[in-house]
Amino acid sequence: MASVSGQEQGPAHAGKVRGWLSQVFALKRGELNWARGVAVLDVLLVPMIVFWAIGYEQYLLSAVFGVVLTGLSDPGGGFGDRAVRLSVFGLLGAGLTALAFGIGGEAWGWLVLATFLVTVVCGLAVTFGVRRFVTAMLLNVWFIVALGVAVSLHHHSRITDYTWAQVASWAAGSALWIVVEFLWWLVGGRHDSSQPLMELPGDTSRRPLTAAVIAFAVIRALALAGAVALAFGLDLSHGYWLPIATLVAMKPSLEQATVTALQRLAGAVIGAVVAGLLLLIPAAETGRKLFAVTHGLEVVALVLLMHGVAVRTCNYALYTAVIAAAALILVDLPQPSDYGAEGDRVLWTLCGVAIGVFTMVLAGLLAKRHGKAPAPGA
């Protein structure tokens, strides 16, 4: 009887796994938006060409994220109101850029403290409405990525890096998106326009600051700060992959649906594997060939970002994967790459995903305790 029962449970568990996988990787083929993706690529080519021309590629990442995240935060509507909101977003991003690159060479305790405070503040932004919460999460993502870049560049004596130049690059990228939107507004007859990403929530209604919201914001901040402490406190090789993977894999809010959370986990792993394999290409190259391959990978990263914007509503797991891969490629290009480095990247990615899973479990217990039903998150 026991063996028969075990045989029956096996197919049942296998069917449940296949059911989850089908939900995680389900494609909404009619929702591919290649026009939007190509438009973003066109804009991103501007900073890439500029930094190639002046020979300061170490500032390209700040400009690229300035463009992409400002575009994602675009609320739509009348241009005057949009310009004010996007300018505020750009200024906040510039402030976080200054903080990240300013402390990149300091003791790891300062990195942990800054990560905790920034993540808590971004988590509590949900009280100002879902739309502002999403905007805060974008800034949270940029701060962690910028921190990883800052620490990486600090260990390179041959690469000159100035905090003010990183801030200027972010601001220039953010301003570039505003200029593009202004030109589009003029061409479109000065009419109000919808937000570029219609699937992102536009709700700005205030929400109460509950104990559950505070608890989850603190849990999330502790998890991310812990990942930063492990990465930089232990001086791990390519350790900044750990907090980036943690951030990508973690649920941003207590209410995010389980399927969406699993898509984030799958996307974090897939993106890291893709980035790691691509970063092996320049492992044995030197001189001009290394220079050419590095520039080629920068182009690949921009193309991945284009695909990420295009598939945003087609499948969230693929969106997370390509965005994570693009970010990790741009972050890690200055670092030497070999099979040992690939092992470190995979290991720290899995550790970051494990922290994300642990945070999801705590979020589930917290939601159950407060009687919250999962709902689609940002």
Number of C-alpha atoms within 10 A of each C-alpha: 6 7 8 8 9 11 11 11 12 11 11 12 11 11 12 12 12 12 11 14 15 11 15 23 18 14 17 11 11 8 13 18 17 15 12 17 20 17 13 22 20 12 17 26 14 14 22 21 13 13 16 12 10 8 10 15 19 20 22 23 23 28 25 26 25 27 26 21 21 28 20 17 24 21 26 19 14 14 19 10 12 21 20 12 17 20 17 12 23 25 16 15 27 25 15 22 28 22 18 27 26 16 17 23 17 12 11 20 14 14 23 21 16 20 25 22 15 18 29 21 18 22 27 20 23 25 17 16 17 22 19 22 24 24 21 24 21 20 26 22 17 22 25 25 25 24 28 28 25 24 22 21 22 17 12 12 8 8 12 10 17 14 18 14 16 25 25 18 25 29 26 20 28 28 20 21 22 23 13 12 19 17 12 14 16 12 10 11 8 13 13 14 16 12 17 14 17 12 10 18 16 15 12 14 12 13 13 10 13 10 10 16 22 15 17 23 24 19 19 29 24 20 23 28 24 18 28 29 21 19 22 22 16 11 12 14 16 24 25 30 29 29 32 28 31 30 28 25 28 26 26 21 24 24 18 18 17 17 18 20 25 23 23 27 27 22 27 31 23 19 26 28 19 17 25 24 12 17 24 16 15 19 15 11 15 11 7 9 12 15 12 14 16 20 16 11 20 20 18 17 23 23 19 22 25 25 23 26 26 21 24 21 22 20 21 23 27 26 23 24 26 27 23 27 27 25 23 26 24 26 22 20 18 16 16 13 20 16 12 9 18 18 13 19 24 18 16 26 26 20 18 30 26 18 24 28 19 14 22 23 12 16 23 18 12 17 18 12 10 11 9 13 12 15 12 12 18 19
